[in-house]
Amino acid sequence: MTNDNPTDLTDGPDDVAQTAEITLELEAGVGAPTEDEMYSITLTRANGLPVTATYTAQAGDDLDDVANGLITNGAGTGLNDLIGTAGTNEFTFVLGASTGVNDLQTIEITDVIAEDGGFTITTLQGSAGITSVSFSSLLSTADGTPTLDEQDPDIITDFMSGDGDSISFTDLLAGSGTNYAEDDGTQVTTFQEALDAANTAMNQVVTYYFTSANVAGEDIGMLFVDANADGDADGVVQLTGVTSADFSATDIM
C-alpha cells in the first residue's frame, strides 16, 4: 500500500494504517519445530529500509515459542527487539489466538502511523540456514581410532540445499570452487577414513571438505573445516541424511 497523499500529515480519508498477518504452520506429519531451524521475517518500510527478525528454534520449542521468539527473544533479534515496542515506534506486533501450541500461529503486524506509506513483508519459514556454526574441535582418542560420536559434533538434521538452506562459519569465507572439496561420490566406512581424506584434501587453500558414510542405512554427512589454514582439519559438522550429491560449495555462505 502507498499513501495517496504523502505530504498529508493528518488522519484524513486518504490515509489508512496497513495491517498484515503472518502465519506459521508446521508441515504435515511434523509434530514440532526442529531444533536449530531458523525462522525469519523481513519487514521493509516504505522508505526502502528493511529489518529482518530471526528466531532459531531451541530444543523443546513448540510453534508458539517460535512465533513469540520472532516478536521478542533473548538474543535481541525479534521484531520488538529490532524496531521497538508499541509506544516507541510506528509498528505493533500481536500474536493471534491459537487452539494449540503447535497449531497454526499468526502474527499481526500493524503500521499505526497511517501516513507512513505502508510496508512489505517477506517470510522464511523453517529454514535450516544455520548461522555461525560452532563446529566440534577434533579430539584424539586413547585407542587411536576416533569415531564421529567421540567428536560430539554439531548436528544438522534437516539440511535441504534445494530449499535454500545454508551454513556459515564466523570469520571464515564462503565456500567456493577453490576452498571447497568433496569426495567422488564414494562413501567412507569409518570416521578415521573420512578424517584422512579431509587432511589429504586440505592444502592450506582448501578450507572445507565434505564426505559421508552410510550407518545402519542412514547417510551421515561430515563437513570438515580447516579454520586456521594449516592444512589439517580442525573441526567437523554432521549433516544427517546428506551426501556429497546433496551438498556443494555454494551451501557455505
Phi, psi and omega per residue, in radians:
M1 nan 2.425 3.043
T2 -2.126 2.672 -3.132
N3 -1.348 2.240 3.121
D4 -1.132 -0.464 -3.110
N5 -2.368 1.482 -3.018
P6 -1.141 -0.251 3.123
T7 -1.612 -0.086 -3.120
D8 -1.376 2.093 -3.114
L9 -1.828 0.309 3.110
T10 -2.000 2.827 3.107
D11 -1.486 1.035 3.138
G12 -1.434 -3.092 -3.069
P13 -1.161 -0.294 3.140
D14 -1.314 -0.275 -2.926
D15 -1.992 2.121 3.125
V16 -2.269 2.181 3.130
A17 -1.110 2.348 -3.109
Q18 -1.534 2.435 3.054
T19 -2.229 2.394 3.071
A20 -2.293 2.539 3.141
E21 -2.039 2.170 3.108
I22 -1.772 2.341 3.114
T23 -2.004 2.452 3.050
L24 -2.075 2.236 -3.085
E25 -2.513 2.339 3.107
L26 -1.292 2.618 3.082
E27 -1.152 2.713 3.133
A28 -0.996 2.291 3.121
G29 1.534 -0.119 3.125
V30 -1.678 2.179 -3.026
G31 -1.487 -0.447 -3.087
A32 -2.820 2.837 3.087
P33 -1.039 2.581 3.120
T34 -1.486 2.361 3.121
E35 -0.966 2.374 3.105
D36 1.372 0.039 2.989
E37 -1.212 2.434 3.129
M38 -1.840 2.286 3.061
Y39 -1.971 2.500 3.141
S40 -2.553 2.681 3.036
I41 -2.317 2.200 3.039
T42 -1.891 2.118 3.111
L43 -1.869 2.085 3.139
T44 -1.920 2.051 -3.114
R45 -1.305 2.964 -3.100
A46 -1.088 -0.425 3.124
N47 -1.413 0.042 3.076
G48 1.555 -0.027 -3.112
L49 -1.510 2.101 -3.116
P50 -1.606 2.622 2.989
V51 -2.264 2.181 -3.117
T52 -1.950 2.028 3.056
A53 -1.648 2.445 3.135
T54 -2.347 2.661 3.004
Y55 -2.533 2.281 3.104
T56 -1.796 2.133 -3.076
A57 -1.075 2.374 3.114
Q58 -1.754 2.874 3.090
A59 -1.017 2.259 3.118
G60 1.528 -0.049 3.129
D61 -1.166 2.531 2.906
D62 -1.889 3.089 -3.058
L63 -1.140 -0.514 3.068
D64 -1.095 -0.680 3.087
D65 -1.105 -0.709 3.128
V66 -1.096 -0.818 -3.135
A67 -1.063 -0.791 3.098
N68 -1.101 -0.675 -3.141
G69 -1.134 -0.536 3.087
L70 -1.247 -0.363 3.094
I71 -1.541 -0.903 -3.140
T72 -2.570 2.351 3.083
N73 -2.639 2.863 -3.077
G74 -1.164 -0.313 3.141
A75 -1.468 -0.111 3.123
G76 1.314 0.437 -3.086
T77 -2.014 0.204 3.090
G78 -1.437 2.950 -3.125
L79 -1.046 -0.810 3.094
N80 -1.122 -0.632 -3.142
D81 -1.101 -0.692 -3.034
L82 -1.534 -0.606 -3.060
I83 -1.797 -0.622 -3.110
G84 2.073 2.694 -3.136
T85 -1.368 2.893 3.125
A86 -0.954 2.419 -3.112
G87 1.728 -0.356 3.108
T88 -1.988 -0.065 3.127
N89 -2.672 -3.121 -3.031
E90 -1.566 0.025 -3.079
F91 -2.042 2.606 2.941
T92 -2.145 2.574 -3.121
F93 -2.259 2.038 -3.025
V94 -2.199 2.250 3.080
L95 -1.448 2.192 -3.119
G96 -1.298 2.854 3.110
A97 -1.238 2.560 3.124
S98 -2.491 2.611 -3.113
T99 -1.351 -0.388 -3.114
G100 -2.653 2.704 -3.018
V101 -1.174 -0.372 3.099
N102 -1.949 0.176 3.012
D103 -1.380 3.017 3.141
L104 -0.908 2.277 3.132
Q105 -1.958 2.572 3.125
T106 -2.214 2.503 3.020
I107 -2.138 2.109 3.126
E108 -1.707 2.149 -3.141
I109 -1.931 2.195 -3.120
T110 -2.217 2.273 2.977
D111 -1.573 1.798 -2.985
V112 -1.362 -0.196 3.074
I113 -1.689 1.829 -2.987
A114 -1.098 -0.460 -3.075
E115 -1.431 -0.002 -3.092
D116 -1.132 -0.487 -3.128
G117 1.700 0.136 3.048
G118 1.559 -3.049 -3.103
F119 -2.757 2.911 3.064
T120 -2.165 2.730 -3.067
I121 -2.230 2.370 2.975
T122 -2.182 2.314 3.138
T123 -2.110 2.597 3.029
L124 -2.301 1.890 -3.040
Q125 -1.810 2.298 3.001
G126 1.117 0.653 3.070
S127 -1.556 2.378 3.066
A128 -1.571 0.498 3.121
G129 -1.121 1.495 -3.003
I130 -1.314 2.213 -3.140
T131 -1.818 2.354 3.054
S132 0.931 1.020 3.086
V133 -1.124 2.290 3.062
S134 -1.668 1.570 -3.028
F135 -1.111 2.709 3.112
S136 -1.312 2.218 3.045
S137 -1.207 2.423 -3.088
L138 -1.261 2.371 -3.084
L139 -1.995 2.507 3.011
S140 -1.456 2.747 -3.123
T141 -2.179 2.699 -3.042
A142 -1.088 -0.628 -3.082
D143 -1.546 -0.022 3.079
G144 1.350 0.123 3.123
T145 -2.181 1.413 -3.078
P146 -1.152 2.631 3.045
T147 -2.100 2.858 3.126
L148 -1.122 -0.709 -3.137
D149 -1.048 -0.647 -3.128
E150 -1.162 -0.375 3.125
Q151 -1.399 -0.231 -3.119
D152 0.848 0.985 -3.027
P153 -1.299 2.740 2.870
D154 -1.073 2.404 -3.057
I155 -2.100 2.206 3.056
I156 -1.915 2.094 -2.970
T157 -1.760 -0.198 -3.025
D158 -2.399 0.649 -3.118
F159 -1.256 2.223 3.134
M160 -2.325 1.737 -3.127
S161 -0.995 -0.700 -3.109
G162 -1.159 -0.313 3.108
D163 -1.660 0.150 3.096
G164 1.550 0.181 3.108
D165 -1.186 2.638 3.140
S166 -2.683 2.915 3.127
I167 -2.235 2.480 3.001
S168 -2.377 2.641 -3.134
F169 -2.106 2.304 3.127
T170 -1.011 2.281 3.051
D171 1.207 0.200 3.066
L172 -2.038 2.640 -3.104
L173 -1.267 2.768 3.028
A174 -1.140 2.748 3.120
G175 -1.163 2.602 3.136
S176 -2.621 3.047 3.099
G177 -1.163 -0.278 -3.129
T178 -1.609 -0.746 -3.005
N179 -1.757 0.127 -3.135
Y180 -2.166 2.393 3.057
A181 -2.413 2.795 -3.133
E182 -2.615 2.970 3.125
D183 -1.211 3.012 -3.111
D184 -1.557 0.265 -3.108
G185 1.795 -0.168 3.105
T186 -1.549 2.176 -3.118
Q187 -1.406 2.626 3.091
V188 -1.470 2.929 3.133
T189 -1.941 -0.274 3.115
T190 -2.423 2.788 3.068
F191 -1.139 -0.672 3.129
Q192 -1.038 -0.697 3.106
E193 -1.108 -0.701 3.114
A194 -1.145 -0.762 3.137
L195 -1.120 -0.725 3.116
D196 -1.083 -0.715 3.134
A197 -1.138 -0.688 3.120
A198 -1.119 -0.806 -3.120
N199 -1.153 -0.542 3.074
T200 -1.176 -0.710 -3.107
A201 -1.285 -0.550 -3.061
M202 -1.379 2.064 -2.999
N203 -2.265 0.526 -3.074
Q204 1.268 0.048 2.985
V205 -2.034 -0.777 3.098
V206 -1.313 2.106 3.128
T207 -1.688 -0.555 -3.038
Y208 -2.168 2.432 3.042
Y209 -2.395 2.286 -3.102
F210 -2.058 2.317 2.998
T211 -2.600 3.121 -3.106
S212 -2.651 2.881 3.045
A213 -2.332 2.743 3.034
N214 -1.859 2.026 -3.080
V215 -2.044 1.982 3.124
A216 0.931 0.710 3.082
G217 1.471 0.048 -3.127
E218 -2.061 2.315 3.103
D219 -1.296 2.304 3.108
I220 -2.130 1.831 3.123
G221 -1.420 2.561 3.123
M222 -2.304 2.050 3.088
L223 -1.821 1.908 3.132
F224 -1.564 2.578 -3.075
V225 -2.283 2.271 2.998
D226 -1.805 1.618 -2.978
A227 -1.306 -0.469 -3.069
N228 -1.924 0.188 3.046
A229 0.986 0.675 3.103
D230 -1.740 0.059 3.097
G231 1.579 0.110 3.096
D232 -2.243 2.502 3.112
A233 -1.136 2.335 3.129
D234 -1.822 -0.404 -3.080
G235 -2.798 3.015 -3.097
V236 -2.565 2.522 3.027
V237 -2.092 2.354 3.122
Q238 -1.665 2.292 3.072
L239 -2.093 1.779 -3.073
T240 -1.230 2.308 3.102
G241 1.427 0.223 -3.056
V242 -2.114 2.375 3.001
T243 -2.095 3.111 3.127
S244 -1.104 -0.373 3.077
A245 -1.237 -0.315 -3.088
D246 -1.856 0.062 -3.002
F247 -2.407 2.621 3.117
S248 -2.651 3.025 -3.139
A249 -1.014 -0.612 -3.081
T250 -1.249 -0.150 3.080
D251 -1.409 -0.142 3.098
I252 -1.823 1.958 -3.026
M253 -1.719 nan nan
